[in-house]
Amino acid sequence: MTGVPPDLRPWAEVDLDAIAHNLGAVAALVRPAQVLAVVKADGYGHGAVAVARAAEAAGAAMLGTATVAEGLFLRRAGIRAPILVLGPAHGEEEAALAAELMVTAFDEAGLRGAGAAARRRGAPARVHLKVDTGMTRLGFPPEGATKAADLAAGLGLFVDGVFTHLAAAEDDPAFTHQQLDRFAPAAEAVRARFPRAVRHAAATAALMQHPETRLDLVRLGLGLYGLLPAPHLAAGSALRPAMTLWAKVAQVRQVAAGTTVGYGRTFRAASPIWIATVTIGYGDGYPRALSNRGQMVIEGRRYPVVGRVNMEYVTLDVGSGDRSEAAPGDPVMVFGPGLPVDEVAEGASTISYEILTGIAPRVRRVYRVGDRVVGVRDLVTAEGVAALHPPAGVPRA
Ligand SMILES: Cc1ncc(COP(=O)(O)O)c(C=O)c1O
């Protein structure tokens, strides 16, 4: 463990070598297809700027955000790589264009908005057309692809890509192939007008187990962070989880049999035990659903969460010996090596995506390359607001 802060607040340790490794491993797997690194939702909670830099340095061809604002944030941090906004850009097309962001058009209004922005700015707008082949979320219907491409051409847009999103790539190969079969003619219709448009469909689950979905480009999200959308994909995976989440023990006390712990008194000690109060709660992103269910690790040993998860604290049963097994100031691993985030997510009846993206802004991100801490993103410190952006010192990995 490196970069343990002196204070008692929680922190997320992010291994930028792991990000680079994961990008490289997927790039090698999917070649000659290229890799778009998905850094939306603050880089799945890891910190979009640091992840984008690491992914770009490791060979990502493109970055993907969900919103124009996320793209602008990366540009303001100095990221020059091609960026595709995967979600709606309606009403923000001009800002996107000014920052050289590619936008997704999934309806006529989006195309017209991009066309109008391009006219106003006197600059070409680059768009990817999204086709809905079965996700039933966003996209032109496959049979509308020709019309969309014609309209784009009429508006003077450059269609750089055409894509779809797969709804059940991890566990429904038949439906995945149906989606691909619907996508192929739609993509060809677009490429009849825009021959250089790249085709993309696969996110992590599909690229791992259905090579035929890789096409020209894959959109790597969860896998970039070293995790997998479903446990059966783990076989043979060389990915390395990038994040370890930590908190600290704030106080330890021995309680007598019959003592209740926390809000609602949902836990009662059956015998004398030691209770450690740990500095992370649902306000930091640790799910309240793990009240009386979760586990955390201190010095390699797991201890159960007892009582309710609070906004800032959880309480652990750290044993019943004569002396406490934990002391104030001890680092507590919330997830990481030996306690996967997938296990934490499962205990809270959710998925790793939600746990990662739910880690609050006030939780510091500590960036590591090898054994060196290369940057810290901390919104609030004892001195006040420390940095609204990651420090410029976070180097290219
Ligand atoms: C359009 C699109 N592509 C790719 C991804 C990345 O998916 P994953 O994290 O499963 O790789 C997402 C994530 O939700 C997405 O919305």
The ligand as an SDF file (V2000), in Angstrom:
LIG
                    3D

 16 16  0  0  0  0  0  0  0  0999 V2000
  -22.8440    3.3370  -25.5490 C   0  0  0  0  0  0  0  0  0  0  0  0
  -21.9270    2.6490  -24.6090 C   0  0  0  0  0  0  0  0  0  0  0  0
  -20.8560    2.0250  -25.0850 N   0  0  0  0  0  0  0  0  0  0  0  0
  -19.9800    1.3870  -24.2810 C   0  0  0  0  0  0  0  0  0  0  0  0
  -20.1590    1.3350  -22.9160 C   0  0  0  0  0  0  0  0  0  0  0  0
  -19.1570    0.6060  -22.0680 C   0  0  0  0  0  0  0  0  0  0  0  0
  -19.7090   -0.5640  -21.5200 O   0  0  0  0  0  0  0  0  0  0  0  0
  -18.8330   -1.5090  -20.5930 P   0  0  0  0  0  0  0  0  0  0  0  0
  -18.5230   -0.7270  -19.3780 O   0  0  0  0  0  0  0  0  0  0  0  0
  -19.7310   -2.6590  -20.2970 O   0  0  0  0  0  0  0  0  0  0  0  0
  -17.6050   -1.8730  -21.3590 O   0  0  0  0  0  0  0  0  0  0  0  0
  -21.2800    1.9450  -22.3630 C   0  0  0  0  0  0  0  0  0  0  0  0
  -21.5000    1.8860  -20.9040 C   0  0  0  0  0  0  0  0  0  0  0  0
  -22.5410    1.9100  -20.3540 O   0  0  0  0  0  0  0  0  0  0  0  0
  -22.1940    2.6240  -23.2260 C   0  0  0  0  0  0  0  0  0  0  0  0
  -23.2780    3.2320  -22.7280 O   0  0  0  0  0  0  0  0  0  0  0  0
  1  2  1  0
  2  3  1  0
  2 15  2  0
  3  4  2  0
  4  5  1  0
  5  6  1  0
  5 12  2  0
  6  7  1  0
  7  8  1  0
  8  9  2  0
  8 10  1  0
  8 11  1  0
 12 13  1  0
 12 15  1  0
 13 14  2  0
 15 16  1  0
M  END
$$$$
